[in-house]
Amino acid sequence: MQQKYAFVIAGTGSGCGKTTVALGIMRALMNRSLRVQPFKIGPDYLDGGWHRAVTGVASHNLDAFMLPVPILNGLFNWAIQDQDVAVIEGVMGLYDGYGTDPGYCSSAAMAKQLGCPVVLVVDGKAVSTSIAATVMGFQQFDPAVNIAGVLINRVNRESHFQLLKQAIERYCAIPVLGRIPVMPDIALPSRHLGLISAQERKRQYDDERWSRLAQQMAASVDLDQLLALTQLSSLPNGNIDSLIDPTMGQGLTLALAEDEAFHFYYPANLLLLEKAGVTIKRFSPLHDHQLPVCQMIYLGGGYPEIYAQTLSANNAMRAALRQAHQTGIPIYAECGGLMYLGDSLIDADGVRHHMVGLIAGESRMGEHLQRFGYCEATAICDTPLVAKGETLRGHEFHYSDFITTQPPVFQCVKRRDIPLSQGTVSQGTVSQETVGKVQESWLGGYQNGNTLAGYLHIHFAQRPGLLHRWLMLARRQL
């Protein structure tokens, strides 16, 4: 195997600077003529969008809740086959996972699964020797996690950095790879769903800014030592060959909604469609007035509430989608796509905007999260994507609520915890009363003929054959 490098950039918690550090390191390594493949642990779309903006390479989500181990490993192997360095941005804090089990859906668990070392990002503001206690705690919590090095964020003075470096290396025996000063003009913007997406801010966050961030990383981080500590000795076991029949999509064209309002897609979802032989043509519900000639349509998540007035004013596109539905073209929509396909959308100012009208009901923006986190959705009836009784694993994150009289098609549940996985730290315990207990249940997802829409974001790679029903429906349009 050609020499490859791989590491997880993990943090002590959300907000410690993982994303900015990951972006800077990606660009700095690219400046050394290394081919960088970005990844994001967990279901987040926004960080991956910034990865792509900086590297020009699609960032793949490594999601242990939605993807079985062999498939996730296979996706990782496929993505890095022609690349030199895998830079994997973690989720939340290093040991934060599903419930209280740090061995499931955490950055630590993913690092162990892939056989990758961890680079731990710690906040150096307003601390001195105590920083060593923080690092030591992360070391000792699970000694099986290979924390290969430390990066200290928000440290401007070299003298302060040397004090922190000496404390960590003296008491923890872990190399400190460098520091990142405060760079206010590089800070990523945010709104109610988290970071503002890269697709919306290309002008403000141009190549010159990322170049300056990379220059800072090259100046204050020991990239040679980073690479020396993160050589990948072998690939994890797994492949994605069994996921799709490569003949199923031959001759089919998918119309993919992609613009400022709709752009939340797992790159692997599009990869699987293409591996099935599907041709993907992109269109903009905001700016285009007609659909591409197609046999299937995919409307992902995004920010229709921000662009509701423009979406509503584009009568031609709304009519084109209604016409496609009436001819039987199967349409699948997630989250923002559901909001767009409803009768109307009430924005944060209380203004009602007419939408496509394929799903009876209206979406209403709220001030707080309506639902957040992983869940399982079991089909109550046959749908264009899954048959009655089949279960999908996915993720919801939305501030809006969809008010409808249309019958739901999924029974959804969110569980509090799962049994402790193998390899979990020995001192970790979970109360038996909460293991696997359903924390919340609700009904969701709606269909109208061959149109299926819901708040659930799903990864098509979660099991073989998941796309076959959709593709078979689309083949009837040929």
NORWOTA-V804861 format. One record per backbone hydrogen bond with DSSP energy under -0.5 kcal/mol. CO is the residue of the C=O (numbers start at 1). NH is the residue of the N-H. Records with the same first field share a line. If there is no record, write none. Layout:
CO->NH  NH
This chain:
4->232
5->86
6->117
7->9  88
8->10  119
9->90
10->121
11->94
13->16
17->21
18->22
19->23
20->24
21->25
22->26
23->27
24->28
25->29
26->30
27->31
29->32  34
30->33
34->36
35->84  85
36->38
37->87
38->60
39->89
40->62
45->49
46->50
47->51
48->52
49->53
50->54
51->55
52->56
60->40
61->63
62->42  64
63->67
68->72
69->73
70->74
71->75
72->76
73->77
74->78
75->79
76->80
77->81
78->81
80->83
84->5
85->37  87
86->7  88
87->39  89
88->9
89->41
92->11
93->96  107
94->108
95->97
97->99
98->101
100->102
101->98  104
102->109
104->98
106->110
107->111
108->112
109->113
110->114
111->115  116
117->8
118->120  148  149
119->10  121
120->122  151
121->12
122->124  153
124->127
128->131
129->132  133
130->133  134
131->135
132->136
133->137
134->138
135->139
136->140
137->141
138->142
140->143
142->145
144->146
145->147
146->118  148
148->175
149->120
150->177  178
151->122  153
152->180
153->124
157->161
158->162
159->163
160->164
161->165
162->166
163->167
164->168
165->169
166->170
167->171
168->172  173  174
169->173
175->150  177
177->222
178->152
180->154  155
183->186  187
184->187
189->196
191->194
194->191
197->200  201
198->201
201->205
204->206
206->209  210
207->211
208->212
209->213
210->214
211->215
212->216
213->217
214->218
215->219
216->220
217->221
220->179
221->223
222->226
223->227
224->228
225->229
226->230
227->230
230->6
231->233
232->4
240->243
241->244
243->465
244->246
245->248
247->250
249->252
252->279
253->295  296
254->256  281
255->257  298
256->283
261->303
262->259
263->265
264->301
265->267
266->269  270
267->271
268->272
269->273
270->274
271->275
272->276
273->278
274->277
276->249
277->251
279->254  281
281->256
283->258  285
284->288
295->330
296->255
297->332
298->257  300
299->334
301->263  264
303->306  307
305->308
307->311
308->312
309->313
310->314
311->314
313->315
314->318
315->319
316->320
317->321
318->322
319->323
320->324
321->325
322->326
323->327
324->329
325->328
330->297
331->452
332->299
333->454
334->337
335->339
336->340
337->341
338->342
340->356
341->358  359
342->357
343->355
344->363
345->347  353
346->365
347->350
351->347
353->345
358->360
359->343
360->406
361->343  344
362->403
363->346
364->401
371->398
373->396
375->394
376->378  413
377->392
378->411
379->389
386->383
387->390
390->379
392->377
393->459
394->375
395->457
396->373
398->370  371
399->366
401->364  403
402->404
403->362
407->447
409->380  381
410->412  444
411->378
412->442
413->376
414->439  440
417->436
421->424
425->428
431->434  435
434->417  437
437->416  439
440->414
442->412
444->409  410
445->409
446->453
448->451
450->331  452
451->448
452->333
453->446
454->335
456->458
457->395
458->460
459->462
460->463
463->466
465->468
467->471
468->472
469->473
470->474
471->475
472->476
473->476
474->477
475->478
